[in-house]
């Protein structure tokens, strides 16, 4: 056995390389490296006495080295281990805490949610302490991704929890405000089981006073919630630690629902409190419009009513046939009707029943009040001051009957399903069989209305939210329109889109308005399609086409339905230039002796819009088209713009389907309402929807 030296490129280094048996002790030491003196034989000799101590010294050196290395490694990794031991449990606890926050919010335990957020803040502090304890390991590439998760949770978490605290503070404010309003329900004599009719006049006033007092706090809470939501929406949730991401996204959805509910409640209270006669009593003229005989604001005015409201209490409720107001002065009435009414409806004078000619309800309402006052004065009938006008369409009564259940009048049962058909039959046909005078034939409508009001006012307080929801939906659909003389009330109605006003816009605009030119109810069965196309690539500027396709599905005329006679007005952006039109008629084929004679287009301006008007008629089982092609002002659809907007207004009572087909010179990025998936990715925007309310169509490029 002997110690060899390994020779590499003429350099030697010691190594234990095994055992070699030396045959001749006197032979040269041939295994030594060149240039290195040969070891004395007594060193290589197996009998040498210093070999064991040398081995022990080498082993000791290795042990000391390994131990030192272990100590160094332990010292180096200890910050990583220590920091992770703090951050990891804190992150796990944070996840559980945020889950609990979410559960507390669901049940509106906002105080409990705030307590959990306080715990979450402590978790974030622990995560930060752990990350800071890791020290230089944060820069090591293998460790960095894991550290980043903790840092992400801590940095994003501080902002997120701050936003969540704002949301909860706003929510608590909302709860306090609503509690203040709901205190009215706990007043003496008021309870969720009592109806509005069961309350005394003083109790009704107290109830409305409490709601009125709560409004400022509710408005403040709404603004606080709006600011908090805006803050939270700015957080890039996709970059957040997963538990925070989930909680904040769910919380935003819940608080957005809360905001919508609060905003709806405030809007209703702001409008309904003064309208209901609090703090000052109000009187209204109300119109019952028949949408089966379409007129500009929603239908023919068949009945006119009067009601006085004092703190929600109805007084002097009355309804009468509009003819009972018009006929007494028919021989002396001076007002001349608009040209289309004179020609195609063959009116000689312009009475109250036809006064809703303008689709802008404030304009029509002002004329209606003026005509009502003058007609009543000319007939020497007494009148009282009117604070506004309310127009009601049949769909509104159907909704109320669904809430109230059946009502009875003159031995007839009226339900949501049979209300309109049964009423039409009774006032148009059945009254002849009973011998009832024509002037009294519509008294049944007033009796049904009174029975319906009494039944609704007898609903327990627990059902009031459902009634408010139904009324709100009717306002949004334009089945209820309101005009008020009070400028502040009118402003609130305008802000909420409940006044039926023709809307101003700098964008593209479309409003198709039908006016039935016959005393028949054919609008009730007509199938109406509107196609609106715009080509922004057309030479000379954006080219627009409105194509109306109406179908009359009845097989033969009867007491209710016959040919459809319509004067249609298409409202478009001011300055639009009519290029061509087709489908308009001089009159229906009966009055034209079996011929279809072409008509003309009336071009005018009204309320800042250009108007194309034309007459056409559609026979039973017939489909016709009426087409207007016009050039839009260049500022409406600017080819250089990055977006396009179209405001479509709904004619109250009309149920038309709209197809939008727009060709742009660039690829669409977004569109609302959305196209079907197969239409994505090109320069064209196409979609179809039913016009149930005013709608904004918007695309970006």
Phi, psi and omega in degrees: 000134176204162182270119181266157170247129182272135184250119179232116180051041177081002179250145184244144172218146184286147175200145170276109189243010176125197181241142176228135178268119180270119184282325187231106182298337181270357181289155178301152179280078191286350182269357179283158183284148176301143178082359180244127184301146179290144178288143175299150183297333182288341176285321182279348186290134178301342182268007182295142188268351185261008184288314183298312178301324180295319177300317181297321180295318178298316181298319180297318179299316179297317180298315179298318180297314180296318179298317179296319178298318179299317179298315180299316179297317180299316179296320183291318185272350183300321176298321180297313181295316182294314180297317179295324180294337176271312188289318185296309178299324179296318179295320178297317179293325177300318179299314179296322180295316180292327173299321180290323176302314181299317180294321180294321179295321181304320182264011178059033172270077187290326177296317177297321178296322178296321178296321178293324178294324176299320176294321179297324177298319178296321177299318180294323176297320178294321178298317179297315179300319179295317180296317179295327180290339182292333175064224186294345179297342180297338182267352181286129188298326181289333184265333188309314181302324181286320179294323182300324179299318179292316180297322179300313180299318184287312184292310179291329183294322180299314180293318182296314181293326176297317177296319179296322178296321177297317178300315182293323177297318178295319180297320178295322178295321177298314180301317180295319181295315179294325178296321178297320178291322183283352177300335178299327182287345179258006179291161178305129179087354181244131177205161181299343181268351181268147178268168179296324180296332183281347180279145175286168179300320179294320179293322177296316179295320179297318179300311181293326178296317179297317178297320180295320179294330182281344186302313180302320179292323179293320178297316179298318179296320178298316180294320178299316180294322179298317179295317180297318179297320179297321179296314184290325180295337179284347179286130178281089186297334181293342180264000186275158170304136192310312181299321178293319181301311181298313184294314184292323179295315179294321180296319180299317179300314182295318182285333173295320175298318179298319180297315181299316179296317180295315181298319178297316179297318179294315181300317178297313183296317182299323181273315188286327180301306178292325179295326181281004176089031174230129005275350181246142181296149181227151177235139184228145167266128178239147185246134171259109184261139180260106183287348175284346173238083194295135169228173193304317184268006175137347179158168178296136179280100181270328183223147178234134181233169178223140176213141176248127183244127178229106183053043177084354181268124181280130178227146176059039177288126179211150178224137178218155177297134182299332180292334178291343175267321185282317190296321182301337182243015186299329183280345185238359184290132189264342193292131178271137181282161172302154186306314180299322178292323180291319185279307190264336173263353175059041176275141176263330180227158184253098184265179181302319186298337181249018188281348180272054184282323180280133177289344175283106189298319176304322178295313179294320182297321179295321177292319181301315179296318179298312181294319180300311179300313185290320179295317180294321179293319180295331178270005181059033177264147180285146177224157174241163182297140181246131181266351180175179181231136177238127177253132183238134179253160186304323182300331178295318180291326176298317179297318181293323179293331175294329179277320185278332190087179184301147173235155183241138176208130181052037177078004179254141178259122181250131179236174178298330184278326186252358189310304189287317180297315181294319180296317178301316181296317183294318186269347181255330187234305190298328182300332179295324181288331183273351181079012180290135178300147181302324182294341183254001188297333183262009176298333179301324180299317179296322180292320177295319179299316179296318179296322180293316180299315181298322180289321178293318180290347178267359178289142179295159182302332180295340180265354182300319179303323179295319179294320178295322177298318180295318180294317179299316180298320179295321176298315182295325180279353185071025172278350170229127177237142183227134170240137179233140175292329180294117183301325182290317177295319180296322178298318179294322177296318178297316181300328183265359179073026185254002183268350182072023182284146171290124190274141175272143178202150174269356182265186175294156189211144177210129173216115178260122186237118178264145172224115183293125182256036176206151181275052179230170189251032190291340176301336182294341182240352184295140176256113190245126176237135177241130177243123179237118181238146176226132176245104181280350181267359184294140176299138178091356178121170185300131183250128182241146177224128172251119180241118178260127177238107183247138179238132176260105190274353184290149183277323177204153182297149173218195184296343187246320186238144178207207176298154182260118177249123190219132166256114185255139175239131178248115180266126184227173181302141179300136181095357176294142185249116179291125180259321180199162178205152177209156177099345179288151186234151177287324176190179178284167189292334178292315181283343177259018176057046175085000181256151173259101182263131182295144178253193181237169178251129174271123179250126182211181175233142181206128178050041177077016179237151168273139186235130171251120181239142180203154176260144170206162182222141182234120182284162174306140181067014184247148173239133179229160177235141175234124190234132174238126175243130185210160179264125178280149172302142187299330182287345180285316178232082182281120181301338181273351183286158181264001180207166179217137179230142177229126175261121178250119177264145179263131172285124180306136178084346182267141182237073182260155176255134182246132171246122179257131180221101185241134178252121180247159180273014180208163186288137179283141176258314179220159178205136176224125355298153185288148171284169169288153188303325183289349180267356185292154165086017178230191183266007185242142177243121181224129176201159181227135177206160177275135182278094181262341179199173176302133187228139173254123174261128184222134176230150174233155184242000000 
